[in-house]
Amino acid sequence: MTRAIPWLSSDSSTFPALSNALTDPNGLLAFGDDLSPERIIQAYQHGIFPWFSDNDPVMWWSPDPRAIINIAEININKTLKKVLKRESFQVSLNQAFEQVIELCADAPFRREETWIVNPMLSVYKTLHRQGIAHSIEVWHEQRLVGGLYGVAVNGYFSGESMFYRESNASKVALVYLAKLLNSINIEFIDCQMLNPFLASMGCIEVSREQFIRQQITAKAIIPPIDFWQARTLVNK
């Protein structure tokens, strides 16, 4: 039986129940034309995220299974351990969000068409100014060579995308995000959907039900007021 996918406009008050998401394509929950900051915040609060291409309507997703990294189990291989030990990179927090998201959208290694289209760029930059979206930046000789960005709802962090210009730079960004979150006892990072890179870093898949339980626990953690303050995390 074909299941109708609801259309969310700015007049729609709530998302449908997560159990209504399709299995093929996995996790598609709703379409819409509302990509306001308020709608996106509402989505992340319920474990939902937007993902769509140019000329498509806004598509909202809640896949099952869900990809997460348990911070205690992040995989740091021998090569990455050497990179971290050398401290050849400088790592910062929220010092170049706009550069990071633009480089994620234009990453040369990305084979498929980017989903970080202009409306997404605009609204996530707004979310950053509102203190909701955050970035980790990796620098080498004052040049931005890697980074990632995502959305935080209290202690719940949902990673959106990353990029690198030098080997291991995006991995360094992920490790320092994990260290930052671990410092206030946050136990996992939401990675949304599994890919080979994330799997190499220890990302696993869990059921949507388990993910939502973990998300509820993370949302109950209230970070210190200055937790996301722009600063240097490690100097070269």
C-alpha contacts under 8 A as a table, 3 or more apart, distances in Angstrom:
res1	aa1	res2	aa2	distance
3	R	22	L	7.87
5	I	29	L	6.59
5	I	30	A	5.43
5	I	31	F	6.89
6	P	16	P	7.80
6	P	29	L	7.71
6	P	30	A	5.22
6	P	31	F	6.29
7	W	30	A	5.97
7	W	31	F	4.82
7	W	32	G	4.97
8	L	11	D	7.62
8	L	12	S	5.51
8	L	15	F	7.66
8	L	30	A	6.82
8	L	31	F	6.02
8	L	32	G	4.33
8	L	33	D	6.71
8	L	34	D	6.87
9	S	12	S	5.29
9	S	32	G	5.58
9	S	33	D	5.56
9	S	34	D	5.38
10	S	13	S	7.78
10	S	33	D	7.38
10	S	34	D	5.28
12	S	15	F	7.96
15	F	30	A	7.67
15	F	43	A	7.65
16	P	20	N	6.74
16	P	29	L	7.26
16	P	30	A	7.62
17	A	20	N	5.63
17	A	21	A	7.76
18	L	21	A	5.61
18	L	29	L	7.05
18	L	62	S	6.68
20	N	29	L	6.50
21	A	26	N	7.54
21	A	27	G	5.02
21	A	28	L	5.25
21	A	29	L	4.24
21	A	30	A	7.80
21	A	61	W	7.51
21	A	62	S	6.73
21	A	63	P	7.59
22	L	25	P	6.12
22	L	26	N	5.66
22	L	27	G	5.26
22	L	28	L	5.28
22	L	29	L	6.45
23	T	26	N	4.22
23	T	27	G	5.95
23	T	28	L	7.62
23	T	63	P	7.91
23	T	64	D	7.72
24	D	27	G	7.35
24	D	28	L	7.70
25	P	28	L	6.05
26	N	62	S	7.95
26	N	63	P	5.42
26	N	64	D	6.80
27	G	61	W	4.99
27	G	62	S	4.51
27	G	63	P	3.63
27	G	64	D	6.26
28	L	59	M	7.10
28	L	60	W	6.10
28	L	61	W	4.62
28	L	62	S	6.49
28	L	63	P	7.18
29	L	59	M	7.61
29	L	60	W	5.56
29	L	61	W	5.28
29	L	62	S	6.56
30	A	59	M	5.96
30	A	60	W	5.18
30	A	61	W	7.25
31	F	57	P	6.25
31	F	58	V	5.56
31	F	59	M	4.66
31	F	60	W	6.23
32	G	57	P	5.90
32	G	58	V	5.05
32	G	59	M	6.53
33	D	57	P	6.15
33	D	58	V	5.74
34	D	39	R	6.88
34	D	58	V	7.28
35	L	39	R	6.21
35	L	40	I	6.57
35	L	58	V	7.09
35	L	119	P	7.80
35	L	120	M	7.99
35	L	123	V	7.37
36	S	39	R	5.22
36	S	40	I	6.36
36	S	123	V	6.87
37	P	40	I	5.13
37	P	41	I	6.13
37	P	123	V	6.24
37	P	124	Y	7.80
37	P	126	T	7.26
37	P	127	L	6.32
38	E	41	I	5.23
38	E	42	Q	6.19
39	R	42	Q	5.07
39	R	43	A	6.16
40	I	43	A	4.93
40	I	44	Y	6.32
40	I	49	F	7.26
40	I	50	P	7.58
41	I	44	Y	5.30
41	I	45	Q	6.21
42	Q	45	Q	5.21
42	Q	46	H	6.72
43	A	46	H	5.38
43	A	47	G	6.37
43	A	48	I	4.70
43	A	49	F	5.93
44	Y	47	G	4.90
44	Y	48	I	5.13
44	Y	49	F	6.03
44	Y	151	V	7.77
44	Y	153	V	7.29
44	Y	158	S	7.88
45	Q	48	I	7.43
45	Q	153	V	6.63
46	H	212	I	7.99
47	G	62	S	6.55
47	G	212	I	6.91
47	G	215	Q	7.53
48	I	60	W	6.47
48	I	61	W	5.46
48	I	62	S	5.05
49	F	60	W	5.58
49	F	61	W	5.41
49	F	62	S	6.90
50	P	58	V	6.69
50	P	59	M	5.57
50	P	60	W	4.54
50	P	61	W	6.21
51	W	58	V	7.03
51	W	59	M	5.60
51	W	60	W	6.37
51	W	61	W	7.11
51	W	115	W	6.49
52	F	56	D	6.28
52	F	57	P	7.13
52	F	58	V	5.89
52	F	59	M	5.59
52	F	115	W	5.62
53	S	56	D	5.57
53	S	113	E	7.68
53	S	114	T	7.09
53	S	115	W	4.89
53	S	116	I	7.69
53	S	117	V	6.74
54	D	115	W	7.36
54	D	117	V	6.29
56	D	59	M	7.98
62	S	66	R	7.90
62	S	208	R	7.81
63	P	66	R	5.71
63	P	192	Q	7.50
63	P	193	M	7.49
63	P	208	R	6.97
64	D	206	V	7.72
64	D	207	S	5.67
64	D	208	R	4.95
65	P	205	E	5.67
65	P	206	V	5.25
65	P	207	S	4.45
65	P	208	R	5.49
66	R	191	C	7.71
66	R	192	Q	5.68
66	R	193	M	6.05
66	R	194	L	7.70
66	R	205	E	5.23
66	R	206	V	5.34
66	R	207	S	6.03
66	R	208	R	5.82
66	R	211	F	6.69
67	A	190	D	6.47
67	A	191	C	5.13
67	A	192	Q	5.00
67	A	193	M	4.91
67	A	194	L	5.22
67	A	203	C	6.41
67	A	204	I	5.55
67	A	205	E	4.43
67	A	206	V	6.47
68	I	188	F	6.59
68	I	189	I	5.62
68	I	190	D	4.64
68	I	191	C	5.01
68	I	192	Q	6.85
68	I	203	C	5.47
68	I	204	I	5.64
68	I	205	E	6.25
68	I	206	V	7.34
69	I	73	E	7.24
69	I	74	I	6.46
69	I	188	F	5.45
69	I	189	I	5.19
69	I	190	D	6.67
69	I	191	C	6.96
69	I	201	M	7.95
69	I	202	G	6.20
69	I	203	C	4.46
69	I	204	I	6.30
70	N	73	E	5.36
70	N	74	I	6.42
70	N	187	E	5.94
70	N	188	F	4.35
70	N	189	I	6.61
70	N	202	G	7.81
70	N	203	C	7.35
71	I	74	I	5.31
71	I	178	A	5.91
71	I	182	N	7.04
71	I	186	I	7.99
71	I	187	E	5.48
71	I	188	F	5.11
71	I	189	I	7.00
72	A	187	E	7.13
73	E	202	G	6.41
74	I	175	V	7.87
74	I	201	M	5.81
74	I	202	G	4.95
74	I	203	C	7.37
75	N	200	S	7.02
75	N	201	M	4.66
75	N	202	G	4.88
76	I	80	L	5.83
76	I	81	K	6.14
76	I	201	M	6.82
77	N	80	L	5.36
77	N	81	K	6.12
78	K	81	K	5.04
78	K	82	K	6.33
79	T	82	K	5.24
79	T	83	V	6.38
80	L	83	V	4.92
80	L	84	L	6.13
80	L	168	N	6.90
80	L	171	K	7.71
80	L	172	V	7.80
81	K	84	L	5.15
81	K	85	K	6.05
82	K	85	K	5.01
82	K	86	R	6.16
83	V	86	R	5.28
83	V	87	E	6.54
83	V	88	S	7.06
83	V	168	N	7.74
84	L	87	E	5.24
84	L	88	S	7.56
84	L	172	V	7.28
87	E	90	Q	7.42
87	E	235	N	7.75
87	E	236	K	5.64
88	S	140	H	7.09
88	S	236	K	5.46
89	F	138	V	6.31
89	F	139	W	5.55
89	F	140	H	5.22
89	F	234	V	7.98
89	F	235	N	7.26
89	F	236	K	5.26
90	Q	138	V	5.75
90	Q	139	W	4.99
90	Q	140	H	6.40
90	Q	232	T	7.69
90	Q	233	L	7.68
90	Q	234	V	5.49
90	Q	235	N	4.70
90	Q	236	K	4.71
91	V	136	I	7.09
91	V	137	E	5.59
91	V	138	V	4.60
91	V	139	W	6.23
91	V	173	A	7.26
91	V	176	Y	7.71
91	V	232	T	6.11
91	V	233	L	5.36
91	V	234	V	5.12
91	V	235	N	6.70
92	S	95	Q	6.40
92	S	136	I	5.81
92	S	137	E	5.08
92	S	138	V	6.54
92	S	230	A	7.50
92	S	231	R	5.80
92	S	232	T	4.17
92	S	233	L	5.00
92	S	234	V	6.88
93	L	134	H	7.61
93	L	135	S	5.93
93	L	136	I	4.75
93	L	137	E	6.21
93	L	228	W	7.35
93	L	229	Q	7.44
93	L	230	A	5.22
93	L	231	R	5.38
93	L	232	T	6.16
93	L	233	L	6.66
94	N	97	F	5.65
94	N	134	H	5.79
94	N	135	S	4.96
94	N	136	I	6.20
94	N	137	E	7.41
94	N	228	W	7.33
94	N	229	Q	7.13
94	N	230	A	4.67
94	N	231	R	7.00
95	Q	135	S	7.67
95	Q	137	E	7.29
95	Q	230	A	5.49
95	Q	231	R	6.81
96	A	99	Q	5.42
96	A	100	V	6.24
96	A	135	S	7.32
96	A	137	E	6.89
97	F	100	V	5.11
97	F	101	I	6.27
97	F	125	K	7.63
97	F	128	H	7.43
97	F	134	H	6.75
97	F	135	S	5.35
97	F	136	I	7.89
97	F	149	Y	7.45
98	E	101	I	5.39
98	E	102	E	6.15
98	E	125	K	6.53
99	Q	102	E	5.23
99	Q	103	L	6.08
100	V	103	L	5.19
100	V	104	C	6.09
100	V	135	S	7.03
100	V	137	E	7.16
100	V	146	G	7.81
100	V	147	G	6.06
100	V	148	L	6.59
100	V	149	Y	7.12
100	V	162	M	7.86
100	V	163	F	7.76
101	I	104	C	4.96
101	I	105	A	6.21
101	I	121	L	7.03
101	I	148	L	7.61
101	I	149	Y	6.80
101	I	161	S	7.86
102	E	105	A	5.08
102	E	106	D	6.30
102	E	121	L	7.33
103	L	106	D	4.98
103	L	107	A	5.62
103	L	163	F	6.62
104	C	107	A	5.18
104	C	116	I	7.77
104	C	148	L	7.60
104	C	161	S	6.22
104	C	162	M	5.55
104	C	163	F	5.15
105	A	114	T	5.99
105	A	115	W	7.45
105	A	116	I	5.16
105	A	117	V	7.35
106	D	110	R	7.94
106	D	114	T	7.39
107	A	110	R	5.65
107	A	163	F	6.04
107	A	164	Y	7.66
108	P	111	R	7.93
110	R	113	E	7.49
110	R	114	T	7.47
114	T	117	V	6.78
116	I	119	P	8.00
116	I	120	M	5.57
116	I	121	L	6.27
117	V	120	M	5.36
117	V	121	L	6.25
118	N	121	L	4.98
118	N	122	S	6.17
119	P	122	S	5.17
119	P	123	V	6.24
120	M	123	V	5.33
120	M	124	Y	6.01
121	L	124	Y	5.49
121	L	125	K	6.17
122	S	125	K	5.32
122	S	126	T	6.44
123	V	126	T	4.97
123	V	127	L	6.21
124	Y	127	L	4.77
124	Y	128	H	6.12
124	Y	133	A	6.54
125	K	128	H	5.02
125	K	129	R	6.41
125	K	133	A	7.63
126	T	129	R	5.11
126	T	130	Q	6.30
127	L	130	Q	4.92
127	L	131	G	6.32
127	L	132	I	5.15
127	L	133	A	5.26
128	H	131	G	5.06
128	H	132	I	5.41
128	H	133	A	4.27
128	H	134	H	6.01
129	R	132	I	7.54
129	R	133	A	7.85
130	Q	133	A	7.73
131	G	134	H	7.37
131	G	228	W	7.77
132	I	151	V	5.75
132	I	152	A	5.69
132	I	153	V	7.13
133	A	149	Y	7.04
133	A	150	G	5.55
133	A	151	V	4.33
133	A	152	A	6.28
134	H	149	Y	5.48
134	H	150	G	5.63
134	H	151	V	6.22
134	H	152	A	7.40
134	H	228	W	7.50
135	S	147	G	7.02
135	S	148	L	5.59
135	S	149	Y	4.18
135	S	150	G	6.64
136	I	147	G	5.32
136	I	148	L	5.45
136	I	149	Y	6.41
136	I	173	A	5.84
136	I	176	Y	7.82
136	I	177	L	6.83
137	E	144	L	6.94
137	E	145	V	7.93
137	E	146	G	6.10
137	E	147	G	4.44
137	E	148	L	6.87
137	E	173	A	6.51
138	V	144	L	5.96
138	V	145	V	5.79
138	V	146	G	4.87
138	V	147	G	5.58
138	V	169	A	6.32
138	V	170	S	7.65
138	V	172	V	7.31
138	V	173	A	6.21
139	W	142	Q	5.70
139	W	143	R	5.26
139	W	144	L	4.51
139	W	145	V	5.41
139	W	146	G	6.92
140	H	143	R	5.22
140	H	144	L	6.58
140	H	145	V	6.45
144	L	147	G	7.96
144	L	165	R	7.98
145	V	164	Y	5.62
145	V	165	R	4.65
145	V	166	E	5.75
145	V	169	A	6.36
146	G	162	M	7.39
146	G	163	F	5.38
146	G	164	Y	4.07
146	G	165	R	5.91
146	G	166	E	7.07
146	G	169	A	4.78
146	G	170	S	5.06
146	G	173	A	6.98
147	G	162	M	5.50
147	G	163	F	5.63
147	G	164	Y	6.64
147	G	169	A	7.07
147	G	170	S	5.44
147	G	173	A	5.45
148	L	159	G	7.54
148	L	160	E	7.45
148	L	161	S	5.62
148	L	162	M	3.97
148	L	163	F	6.51
148	L	170	S	7.00
148	L	173	A	6.51
148	L	174	L	7.36
149	Y	159	G	6.15
149	Y	160	E	5.83
149	Y	161	S	5.92
149	Y	162	M	6.58
150	G	157	F	6.74
150	G	158	S	5.44
150	G	159	G	4.21
150	G	160	E	4.74
150	G	161	S	7.10
151	V	157	F	5.67
151	V	158	S	5.29
151	V	159	G	6.60
151	V	160	E	7.48
152	A	155	G	6.74
152	A	156	Y	5.51
152	A	157	F	4.38
152	A	158	S	6.39
153	V	156	Y	5.12
153	V	157	F	6.51
153	V	219	K	6.24
154	N	157	F	7.92
154	N	218	A	7.22
154	N	219	K	5.08
154	N	220	A	6.98
154	N	221	I	6.01
154	N	222	I	5.19
154	N	223	P	6.30
155	G	181	L	7.77
155	G	186	I	6.16
155	G	218	A	4.76
155	G	219	K	5.02
155	G	220	A	6.89
155	G	221	I	4.92
155	G	222	I	6.07
155	G	223	P	6.42
156	Y	186	I	7.61
156	Y	189	I	7.37
156	Y	190	D	7.75
156	Y	215	Q	6.19
156	Y	218	A	4.94
156	Y	219	K	5.30
157	F	189	I	5.70
157	F	190	D	6.14
158	S	189	I	6.21
158	S	190	D	4.52
158	S	191	C	6.19
158	S	192	Q	7.28
159	G	189	I	6.99
159	G	190	D	5.98
159	G	191	C	5.36
159	G	192	Q	7.43
160	E	191	C	7.29
160	E	192	Q	8.00
162	M	170	S	6.29
163	F	169	A	8.00
163	F	170	S	5.84
164	Y	167	S	6.97
164	Y	168	N	7.45
164	Y	169	A	5.49
164	Y	170	S	5.23
165	R	169	A	7.17
166	E	169	A	5.70
167	S	170	S	7.88
168	N	171	K	5.07
168	N	172	V	6.18
169	A	172	V	5.08
169	A	173	A	6.39
170	S	173	A	4.99
170	S	174	L	6.33
171	K	174	L	5.08
171	K	175	V	6.21
171	K	201	M	7.88
172	V	175	V	5.13
172	V	176	Y	6.25
173	A	176	Y	5.32
173	A	177	L	6.17
174	L	177	L	5.06
174	L	178	A	6.20
175	V	178	A	5.08
175	V	179	K	6.26
176	Y	179	K	4.87
176	Y	180	L	6.04
176	Y	233	L	7.88
177	L	180	L	5.07
177	L	181	L	6.21
178	A	181	L	5.23
178	A	182	N	5.93
178	A	189	I	7.53
179	K	182	N	5.04
179	K	183	S	6.22
180	L	183	S	5.33
180	L	184	I	7.54
181	L	184	I	5.83
181	L	185	N	6.67
181	L	186	I	5.25
181	L	187	E	7.56
182	N	185	N	4.76
182	N	186	I	5.09
182	N	187	E	6.44
183	S	186	I	7.43
184	I	223	P	6.96
186	I	218	A	6.36
186	I	221	I	7.59
187	E	218	A	7.64
191	C	194	L	7.05
191	C	198	L	7.87
191	C	203	C	7.71
194	L	198	L	6.29
194	L	199	A	6.68
194	L	203	C	7.11
194	L	204	I	7.33
194	L	205	E	7.16
195	N	198	L	5.45
195	N	199	A	6.16
196	P	199	A	5.00
196	P	200	S	6.20
197	F	200	S	5.18
197	F	201	M	6.66
198	L	201	M	5.08
198	L	202	G	6.61
198	L	203	C	5.27
199	A	202	G	5.18
199	A	203	C	4.60
199	A	204	I	6.62
200	S	203	C	7.11
206	V	210	Q	6.27
206	V	211	F	6.37
207	S	210	Q	5.22
207	S	211	F	6.17
208	R	211	F	4.96
208	R	212	I	6.12
209	E	212	I	5.30
209	E	213	R	6.42
210	Q	213	R	5.14
210	Q	214	Q	6.32
211	F	214	Q	5.15
211	F	215	Q	6.02
212	I	215	Q	4.86
212	I	216	I	6.12
213	R	216	I	5.29
213	R	217	T	6.51
214	Q	217	T	5.16
214	Q	218	A	6.24
215	Q	218	A	5.01
215	Q	219	K	6.06
216	I	219	K	5.17
216	I	220	A	6.50
217	T	220	A	5.37
217	T	221	I	7.20
218	A	221	I	5.46
219	K	222	I	7.33
223	P	226	D	7.99
223	P	227	F	6.02
224	P	227	F	5.14
225	I	228	W	7.75
226	D	229	Q	5.11
232	T	235	N	6.94
